[in-house]
Amino acid sequence: MIAGKKVTLRALEKEDLTNCWKWINDPEITEGLGTTFPMSKYEEEKWYEKSIGDERNKYFAIEVDKKHIGNIGLHEIDWINRKATLGIMIGEKDYLNKGYGTDAIKTILKFAFGNLNLNKIHLTVFEYNKGAVRCYEKCGFKKEGVMREDVFRDGRYYNTLFMSILRSEFNGT
Ligand SMILES: CC(C)(COP(=O)(O)OP(=O)(O)OC[C@H]1O[C@@H](n2cnc3c(N)ncnc32)[C@H](O)[C@@H]1OP(=O)(O)O)[C@@H](O)C(=O)NCCC(=O)NCCS
């Protein structure tokens, strides 16, 4: 268990897959993610099994008062260059915009910099995902670059932003 101020991060259990499957097939949640096709329960199970023991991709369940509200992960962990990609999804819609995403990210940053000895956490975010960009900025992420007309959605192209935070920039809380 990794305790934050508002959330707890724990290992993702097989029993959590029902929630994951529900969220990953909800267009309101996946609007900001890179998914295109609906995901079957079988694909979800395969993804989970593949993730077990994967030293480069670590997934955590985000809990509030023992309720599983979303997932967060460190991906493509690069143990030589000491960096990783961050991924996050708050799937329970009643829990959006209440600061849980910010707390989950700050909690995993503290763990990544303080326990895993990583030096940089980076991510990509669609420019139109204003809530996510704001959340990352609140956590100390800086914009690093723009990939122009990078993603095609609903008949038009949108930019993707690169954002990152260095260990030296993280204030530790
Ligand atoms: C991105 C995500 C993790 C943020 O989590 P969250 O718990 O809702 O975020 P927080 O409440 O901590 O912060 C959101 C901030 O964005 C602001 N915000 C929300 N919608 C906004 C919008 N359309 N424009 C500007 N700001 C917006 C909120 O007001 C809040 O800022 P504030 O605290 O200054 O008021 C969550 O929205 C999510 O999981 N979305 C679905 C999946 C997704 O898009 N993941 C990210 C992929 S890169």
The ligand as a Gaussian input file, in Angstrom:
#p B3LYP/6-31G(d) Opt

LIG

0 1
 C       -7.127000      13.417000     -15.916000
 C       -7.680000      12.949000     -14.607000
 C       -6.790000      11.850000     -14.051000
 C       -7.715000      14.103000     -13.600000
 O       -8.176000      13.605000     -12.358000
 P       -9.161000      14.464000     -11.450000
 O       -9.255000      13.802000     -10.137000
 O      -10.437000      14.716000     -12.162000
 O       -8.305000      15.830000     -11.362000
 P       -8.237000      16.912000     -10.205000
 O       -9.594000      17.105000      -9.609000
 O       -7.140000      16.560000      -9.286000
 O       -7.800000      18.190000     -11.063000
 C       -8.502000      18.572000     -12.218000
 C       -8.329000      20.059000     -12.456000
 O       -8.712000      20.372000     -13.798000
 C       -9.721000      21.363000     -13.772000
 N      -10.570000      21.144000     -14.951000
 C      -11.467000      20.163000     -15.173000
 N      -12.017000      20.313000     -16.388000
 C      -11.435000      21.395000     -16.950000
 C      -11.559000      22.058000     -18.203000
 N      -12.410000      21.618000     -19.130000
 N      -10.798000      23.151000     -18.439000
 C       -9.925000      23.602000     -17.506000
 N       -9.724000      23.003000     -16.299000
 C      -10.494000      21.919000     -16.042000
 C      -10.413000      21.154000     -12.457000
 O      -11.148000      22.304000     -12.073000
 C       -9.201000      20.912000     -11.552000
 O       -8.456000      22.083000     -11.320000
 P       -8.608000      22.952000      -9.948000
 O       -8.275000      22.015000      -8.816000
 O       -7.615000      24.040000     -10.112000
 O      -10.027000      23.416000      -9.890000
 C       -9.148000      12.440000     -14.782000
 O       -9.906000      13.490000     -15.351000
 C       -9.279000      11.215000     -15.661000
 O       -8.886000      10.134000     -15.272000
 N       -9.870000      11.360000     -16.858000
 C      -10.182000      10.242000     -17.732000
 C       -8.928000       9.570000     -18.312000
 C       -7.906000      10.561000     -18.802000
 O       -8.199000      11.481000     -19.545000
 N       -6.657000      10.333000     -18.359000
 C       -5.537000      11.189000     -18.713000
 C       -4.961000      10.779000     -20.012000
 S       -3.546000      11.774000     -20.448000

